[in-house]
Amino acid sequence: MSMFRIVGLQILATAIVSLAAWPLGGSAAAISALLGGAACFVPNGMFALRLAIASRRPQGTSAAAFFVGEFVKVGSTVGLLALIAWAYRDVVWLALIVAVIAALKSYLIAFLWR
């Protein structure tokens, strides 16, 4: 399964959690869920794009480049979550955390689906 499909599943999981959060916690919960999921799927999408571009090069990509990219992806996710906590004063933590978990568990859904 391609990385882009997993990113698509992360976006879908984020949308589902956000739609479920809206009637339960209002617009602040829905926005919190969208932001939490985006903090996961945006860095993952950028990493998938970087890997796709690197795979088209004749020499391919190295394991070191993969691990550096993974480190940057995780750091970006943590940084985005910190930015959300700092910038969005109406954050609903439960909605944000559920969306992050749902986005991160999309890998498991993709694995079981296969």
BELSUL-V880041 format. One record per residue. N is the residue number from 1. RES is the residue in one small letter. PHI is phi as a letter, one per 20 degrees, with the letter a starting at -180 (999 if undefined). Layout:
n->[N:N]
res->[RES:RES]
phi->[PHI:PHI]
This chain:
n->[1:2:3:4:5:6:7:8:9:10:11:12:13:14:15:16:17:18:19:20:21:22:23:24:25:26:27:28:29:30:31:32:33:34:35:36:37:38:39:40:41:42:43:44:45:46:47:48:49:50:51:52:53:54:55:56:57:58:59:60:61:62:63:64:65:66:67:68:69:70:71:72:73:74:75:76:77:78:79:80:81:82:83:84:85:86:87:88:89:90:91:92:93:94:95:96:97:98:99:100:101:102:103:104:105:106:107:108:109:110:111:112:113:114]
res->[m:s:m:f:r:i:v:g:l:q:i:l:a:t:a:i:v:s:l:a:a:w:p:l:g:g:s:a:a:a:i:s:a:l:l:g:g:a:a:c:f:v:p:n:g:m:f:a:l:r:l:a:i:a:s:r:r:p:q:g:t:s:a:a:a:f:f:v:g:e:f:v:k:v:g:s:t:v:g:l:l:a:l:i:a:w:a:y:r:d:v:v:w:l:a:l:i:v:a:v:i:a:a:l:k:s:y:l:i:a:f:l:w:r]
phi->[999:f:f:f:f:f:f:f:f:f:f:f:f:f:f:f:f:f:f:f:f:g:f:e:c:n:f:f:f:f:f:f:f:f:f:f:f:f:f:e:f:f:f:f:f:f:f:f:f:f:f:f:f:f:f:e:f:g:e:m:c:e:f:f:f:f:f:f:f:f:f:f:f:f:f:f:f:f:f:f:f:f:f:f:f:f:e:d:f:e:g:d:f:f:f:f:f:f:f:f:f:f:f:f:e:f:g:f:f:f:f:f:f:f]
